[in-house]
Amino acid sequence: MKAIYGDNIKLGILGGGQLGRMLIQEAASLDVKIHVLDPAADAPCAELANSFTQGDFRDYDTVMAFGADKDVITIEIEDVSVQALKDLQKIGVKVCPDPRALEIIKDKGIQKQFYADNGILSSNFSLLENGKDCPIEALPTVLKLRTGGYDGKGVMILRTAEDLENAFEGPCLIEDLVPIEKELSVIIARNADGQSETFPVVELVFDPRANLVDFLFAPAEIEDDLAEKAKELATKVADALKFEGILAVELFLTKEGEILVNEAAPRTHNSGHHTIEANYTSQFGQHLRSILNLPLGSTETLRMGAMVNIVGEEGHTGPVKYEGLNALLATDGVYPHFYGKTTTKPFRKMGHVTILADDKAALEAKVLFVKQTLKAISE
């Protein structure tokens, strides 16, 4: 299939957050023109996009009007009008990911059933009309909203009958509380010609206060055979979805040494930010290559890497100020990336820091230094 590339190519993004912002930064190197739709006038993409449209990406008519003159439409958030994307396809707009895959992934209940139907290893689950209907005999369990959850929201662990009082209302699923040794992620890219590339497996460490990724190490400190199994499982998910673009597959390594799919994200992902400096090709460059059907780049690691999420400090809400930046910039192998958000609040993602080192001990020391030094506070 022919590549979609040329002087007048118009690429539209539904969503104007930090993922879109970093995609724009990569697209500028290839002279690809980016057009963004987002409800917020001050979205991180607004000042960088070739054109910015303020509007609701969940509204059918808005998405149709935005996408009708684009050559390619992609997303940086799942909560968009899938029907509009299907109808844009019918009039000849290329949509990546395919709306069928997006429809499967954006509903966690449908996503889990898809894994079961395709023989993809994942934890046992049940669907609930309402989270408060969770049976006591199922405890302890993980409760997830089927739609709308992001950045740690929409997931809770229910351990006791008292926890049920605060359970989510609305359609949910419950799944086994898996005994986890490590949480892993594999990012895979596929283009229309069927070429695929996986990035090395990464190891995620979560902040239990907000259920957000606190930091990650790349590559993951696991045995080679387990890394290969993780990549094979991610590839199986992408192949089953007939996916085009970047797909992030989050995985559990259990105490018994089994690897299970947790869930997938049909877009660039927090677990791939380190690739901007740590790999020959970043996840954002790879996403552009895959959706434009260009040759995929090498995913080989240049140096051992880590990524630390910079989130708003507790007790701080208001215009953001970054404390400790001078010390960071004076340190070799430390690269801050801020997202253009002018207002901070507790646990809001404000940026990330990529870290490079030659060994795990040096990497861990730099991670600790970054976490202790750089703070997103209010003025």
C-alpha positions as CSV (number, residue, x, y, z in Angstrom):
1,M,0.0,0.0,0.0
2,K,1.2,3.5,-0.9
3,A,2.5,5.8,1.9
4,I,0.4,8.8,2.8
5,Y,2.9,11.5,2.5
6,G,3.4,14.8,0.7
7,D,3.3,18.6,0.9
8,N,-0.4,18.9,1.4
9,I,-1.1,16.0,3.7
10,K,-3.5,17.0,6.6
11,L,-3.3,14.9,9.7
12,G,-6.1,15.5,12.3
13,I,-5.8,14.6,16.0
14,L,-8.9,14.1,18.2
15,G,-7.6,15.4,21.6
16,G,-5.2,18.2,22.3
17,G,-3.4,17.0,25.4
18,Q,0.3,16.2,26.0
19,L,0.3,13.1,23.8
20,G,-0.8,15.2,20.8
21,R,1.7,17.9,21.8
22,M,4.6,15.5,21.6
23,L,3.3,14.1,18.3
24,I,3.3,17.6,16.9
25,Q,6.9,18.1,18.0
26,E,7.8,14.9,16.1
27,A,5.7,15.7,13.1
28,A,7.5,19.0,12.6
29,S,10.7,17.1,11.7
30,L,8.8,15.4,8.9
31,D,7.0,18.6,7.9
32,V,3.6,16.9,8.5
33,K,0.9,19.5,9.1
34,I,-1.2,18.7,12.3
35,H,-4.7,19.9,13.0
36,V,-6.2,19.4,16.4
37,L,-9.7,19.2,17.9
38,D,-10.2,19.6,21.7
39,P,-12.8,21.2,24.0
40,A,-10.3,23.3,26.0
41,A,-9.2,26.6,24.5
42,D,-5.9,26.3,26.4
43,A,-5.2,22.6,25.6
44,P,-1.5,21.8,25.4
45,C,-1.7,21.4,21.6
46,A,-3.4,24.7,21.0
47,E,-0.2,26.8,20.6
48,L,1.7,24.3,18.5
49,A,-0.8,22.9,16.0
50,N,-1.0,24.2,12.4
51,S,-4.7,24.7,13.2
52,F,-6.7,24.3,16.4
53,T,-10.4,23.8,16.6
54,Q,-12.2,24.1,19.9
55,G,-15.0,21.6,20.0
56,D,-16.2,18.3,21.6
57,F,-14.5,15.2,20.1
58,R,-17.4,13.1,21.5
59,D,-20.0,15.0,19.4
60,Y,-20.8,13.3,16.1
61,D,-21.4,16.5,14.1
62,T,-18.3,18.2,15.4
63,V,-16.0,15.3,14.6
64,M,-17.6,14.9,11.1
65,A,-17.1,18.6,10.4
66,F,-13.5,18.5,11.7
67,G,-12.5,15.4,9.9
68,A,-14.1,15.7,6.5
69,D,-11.2,17.5,4.8
70,K,-8.4,15.5,6.5
71,D,-6.4,12.8,4.9
72,V,-5.8,10.9,8.1
73,I,-7.4,11.1,11.6
74,T,-5.8,9.7,14.7
75,I,-6.6,10.0,18.4
76,E,-4.8,10.7,21.7
77,I,-7.8,9.8,23.8
78,E,-10.3,7.0,23.5
79,D,-13.4,8.9,24.6
80,V,-14.4,10.1,21.1
81,S,-17.3,9.6,18.7
82,V,-16.7,6.2,17.2
83,Q,-19.7,6.5,14.9
84,A,-18.3,9.7,13.3
85,L,-15.0,8.0,12.7
86,K,-16.8,5.1,11.0
87,D,-18.6,7.5,8.8
88,L,-15.4,9.5,8.0
89,Q,-13.9,6.2,6.8
90,K,-16.9,5.8,4.4
91,I,-16.1,9.1,2.7
92,G,-12.4,8.1,2.2
93,V,-10.7,9.5,5.3
94,K,-8.1,7.1,6.7
95,V,-8.7,6.6,10.4
96,C,-6.0,5.1,12.7
97,P,-6.7,3.3,14.9
98,D,-9.6,1.6,13.0
99,P,-12.9,2.5,14.7
100,R,-13.7,-1.2,15.1
101,A,-10.5,-1.6,17.3
102,L,-11.3,1.6,19.2
103,E,-14.8,0.4,19.9
104,I,-13.4,-2.8,21.4
105,I,-10.8,-1.1,23.5
106,K,-12.7,1.9,24.8
107,D,-15.2,-0.4,26.7
108,K,-13.2,-2.4,29.2
109,G,-15.9,-5.1,29.3
110,I,-15.9,-5.6,25.6
111,Q,-12.1,-5.5,25.7
112,K,-11.9,-8.3,28.3
113,Q,-14.4,-10.4,26.3
114,F,-12.3,-9.9,23.2
115,Y,-9.3,-11.3,25.0
116,A,-11.3,-14.3,26.1
117,D,-12.7,-14.9,22.6
118,N,-9.2,-14.8,21.0
119,G,-7.4,-17.0,23.5
120,I,-5.4,-14.0,24.9
121,L,-4.3,-14.6,28.5
122,S,-5.9,-12.2,30.9
123,S,-7.4,-12.3,34.4
124,N,-10.9,-13.8,35.1
125,F,-13.7,-11.2,35.0
126,S,-17.4,-10.7,35.3
127,L,-19.6,-7.8,34.0
128,L,-21.9,-5.8,36.3
129,E,-24.8,-3.5,35.5
130,N,-23.8,-1.4,38.5
131,G,-20.6,-1.5,40.5
132,K,-22.5,-1.5,43.8
133,D,-24.0,-4.9,42.7
134,C,-20.6,-6.6,43.3
135,P,-21.3,-9.8,45.3
136,I,-19.6,-10.0,48.6
137,E,-18.3,-13.5,47.8
138,A,-16.2,-12.0,45.0
139,L,-14.1,-9.9,47.4
140,P,-11.3,-9.1,47.3
141,T,-11.6,-7.9,43.7
142,V,-10.6,-5.1,41.2
143,L,-13.6,-3.0,40.2
144,K,-13.3,-1.0,36.9
145,L,-15.7,1.4,35.2
146,R,-16.3,0.0,31.7
147,T,-15.9,3.4,30.0
148,G,-14.5,6.8,30.9
149,G,-11.6,5.8,33.2
150,Y,-8.2,7.3,32.6
151,D,-5.0,8.3,34.5
152,G,-5.8,6.0,37.4
153,K,-9.5,7.1,37.6
154,G,-12.2,4.5,37.2
155,V,-10.3,1.7,39.0
156,M,-10.6,0.6,42.7
157,I,-9.8,-2.4,44.8
158,L,-12.6,-3.7,46.9
159,R,-11.4,-5.7,49.9
160,T,-14.3,-5.6,52.4
161,A,-18.0,-5.2,52.5
162,E,-17.4,-1.6,53.7
163,D,-15.6,-0.8,50.5
164,L,-18.8,-1.6,48.6
165,E,-20.4,1.5,50.0
166,N,-18.0,3.6,47.8
167,A,-18.2,1.4,44.7
168,F,-18.7,3.0,41.3
169,E,-22.2,3.3,40.0
170,G,-22.9,2.4,36.4
171,P,-21.7,-0.4,34.2
172,C,-18.5,-2.0,35.5
173,L,-16.5,-5.2,35.5
174,I,-14.8,-7.0,38.3
175,E,-11.7,-9.1,37.8
176,D,-9.5,-11.3,39.9
177,L,-7.0,-9.5,42.2
178,V,-3.9,-11.0,40.6
179,P,-0.8,-11.5,42.8
180,I,1.6,-9.3,40.9
181,E,5.3,-9.6,40.8
182,K,5.8,-6.7,38.3
183,E,3.7,-4.5,36.1
184,L,5.0,-4.4,32.5
185,S,4.2,-2.7,29.2
186,V,5.0,-3.4,25.6
187,I,4.4,-0.9,22.9
188,I,3.9,-2.2,19.4
189,A,3.5,-0.5,16.1
190,R,1.9,-1.8,12.9
191,N,1.5,-0.2,9.5
192,A,-0.9,-0.9,6.6
193,D,1.8,-3.0,4.9
194,G,1.8,-5.4,7.8
195,Q,5.2,-4.4,9.1
196,S,5.4,-4.5,12.9
197,E,7.9,-3.5,15.5
198,T,7.9,-3.9,19.3
199,F,9.8,-1.7,21.7
200,P,11.7,-3.4,24.6
201,V,9.5,-4.4,27.6
202,V,9.4,-1.7,30.3
203,E,8.8,-2.1,34.0
204,L,6.2,0.2,35.6
205,V,6.1,1.4,39.3
206,F,2.8,3.0,40.4
207,D,2.0,5.6,42.9
208,P,-0.6,3.9,45.1
209,R,-2.1,7.3,46.2
210,A,-3.4,8.1,42.7
211,N,-2.9,4.8,40.9
212,L,-0.7,6.6,38.3
213,V,2.6,5.5,36.9
214,D,5.2,7.1,39.2
215,F,8.3,6.0,37.2
216,L,9.4,3.2,34.8
217,F,12.6,1.4,33.9
218,A,13.5,0.4,30.4
219,P,14.3,-2.3,29.6
220,A,12.5,-4.2,32.3
221,E,14.6,-6.3,34.7
222,I,13.2,-9.7,33.7
223,E,14.5,-12.9,32.2
224,D,14.9,-13.0,28.4
225,D,12.3,-15.7,28.0
226,L,9.7,-13.6,29.9
227,A,10.5,-10.6,27.8
228,E,9.9,-12.6,24.7
229,K,6.6,-13.9,26.0
230,A,5.5,-10.4,26.8
231,K,6.3,-9.3,23.3
232,E,4.5,-12.3,21.8
233,L,1.4,-11.5,23.9
234,A,1.4,-7.9,22.8
235,T,1.8,-9.0,19.1
236,K,-1.1,-11.4,19.5
237,V,-3.3,-8.5,20.7
238,A,-2.3,-6.2,17.9
239,D,-2.7,-9.0,15.3
240,A,-6.2,-9.9,16.6
241,L,-7.3,-6.3,16.4
242,K,-5.7,-5.9,12.9
243,F,-4.3,-2.8,14.4
244,E,-2.6,0.1,12.6
245,G,-0.7,2.7,14.6
246,I,0.8,2.5,18.1
247,L,-0.7,0.1,20.6
248,A,0.4,0.0,24.3
249,V,-0.3,-3.3,26.0
250,E,-0.1,-3.3,29.8
251,L,0.8,-6.6,31.3
252,F,1.0,-8.4,34.7
253,L,3.9,-10.7,35.6
254,T,2.3,-12.8,38.3
255,K,4.1,-14.3,41.4
256,E,3.8,-17.7,39.6
257,G,5.7,-16.4,36.6
258,E,2.7,-16.1,34.2
259,I,2.2,-13.1,32.0
260,L,-1.3,-11.7,31.6
261,V,-2.8,-8.8,29.6
262,N,-4.2,-6.2,31.9
263,E,-5.5,-3.8,29.3
264,A,-4.5,-2.0,26.1
265,A,-4.4,1.6,24.9
266,P,-4.9,2.4,21.2
267,R,-2.5,5.4,21.1
268,T,0.8,6.7,22.2
269,H,1.2,6.0,25.9
270,N,2.8,7.1,29.2
271,S,4.9,3.9,29.2
272,G,6.6,5.0,26.0
273,H,7.8,8.5,26.8
274,H,11.3,7.4,27.6
275,T,11.8,6.4,23.9
276,I,12.2,10.1,23.0
277,E,15.7,9.9,24.2
278,A,16.4,6.3,25.0
279,N,15.6,4.6,21.6
280,Y,16.6,5.1,18.0
281,T,12.9,5.9,17.2
282,S,10.5,7.4,19.6
283,Q,7.0,6.1,20.1
284,F,5.7,9.4,18.5
285,G,7.9,9.0,15.5
286,Q,6.8,5.4,15.2
287,H,3.1,6.3,15.4
288,L,3.5,8.8,12.6
289,R,5.4,6.3,10.5
290,S,2.7,3.6,11.1
291,I,-0.4,5.7,10.4
292,L,1.2,7.2,7.2
293,N,2.4,3.7,6.1
294,L,6.0,4.8,6.1
295,P,8.8,2.3,7.0
296,L,8.9,1.7,10.7
297,G,12.1,2.7,12.6
298,S,14.4,0.8,14.7
299,T,13.2,0.3,18.3
300,E,16.7,-0.6,19.6
301,T,17.7,0.9,22.9
302,L,20.5,3.5,22.8
303,R,21.0,3.5,26.6
304,M,19.3,2.2,29.6
305,G,16.4,4.6,30.4
306,A,13.8,5.6,32.9
307,M,10.9,8.0,33.0
308,V,9.5,9.9,36.0
309,N,6.1,11.5,35.8
310,I,5.9,15.0,37.1
311,V,2.5,15.5,38.8
312,G,1.1,18.4,40.8
313,E,2.2,18.4,44.4
314,E,-0.4,17.8,47.1
315,G,-1.7,21.0,48.7
316,H,-0.9,23.1,45.5
317,T,-3.6,24.4,43.1
318,G,-3.1,27.4,40.9
319,P,-0.6,28.8,38.4
320,V,2.3,26.3,38.1
321,K,5.9,26.9,39.2
322,Y,8.6,24.3,38.7
323,E,10.9,24.0,41.7
324,G,14.4,22.5,41.2
325,L,14.6,22.9,37.5
326,N,18.1,24.4,37.6
327,A,19.5,21.4,39.4
328,L,17.9,19.1,36.9
329,L,19.3,20.9,33.9
330,A,22.8,20.8,35.4
331,T,22.7,17.0,35.5
332,D,23.9,14.8,32.6
333,G,21.4,12.4,31.1
334,V,18.3,14.1,32.6
335,Y,15.7,15.6,30.1
336,P,12.6,17.4,31.4
337,H,9.5,17.6,29.2
338,F,6.7,20.0,30.3
339,Y,3.2,19.8,28.8
340,G,2.3,23.4,28.5
341,K,-0.3,23.3,31.3
342,T,-0.4,26.6,33.1
343,T,-2.4,25.4,36.1
344,T,-1.4,22.7,38.6
345,K,-3.5,20.7,41.0
346,P,-2.7,17.6,43.1
347,F,-1.6,14.6,40.9
348,R,-2.3,16.3,37.6
349,K,0.2,15.2,35.0
350,M,2.3,18.3,34.3
351,G,5.3,16.7,32.5
352,H,7.8,13.9,32.6
353,V,11.5,13.5,32.9
354,T,13.5,11.1,30.8
355,I,16.7,9.7,32.4
356,L,19.6,7.9,30.7
357,A,22.4,5.9,32.4
358,D,24.8,3.1,31.7
359,D,23.7,0.8,34.5
360,K,20.7,0.1,36.8
361,A,22.3,1.5,39.9
362,A,23.1,4.9,38.2
363,L,19.6,5.0,36.8
364,E,18.0,4.3,40.1
365,A,20.1,7.1,41.7
366,K,19.0,9.6,39.1
367,V,15.4,8.6,39.5
368,L,15.6,9.3,43.2
369,F,17.3,12.6,42.5
370,V,14.6,13.7,40.1
371,K,11.8,12.7,42.4
372,Q,13.3,14.6,45.3
373,T,14.3,17.7,43.3
374,L,11.7,18.6,40.7
375,K,8.3,19.8,42.1
376,A,5.3,21.2,40.4
377,I,3.9,23.7,42.9
378,S,1.6,26.7,42.7
379,E,3.0,30.2,42.8
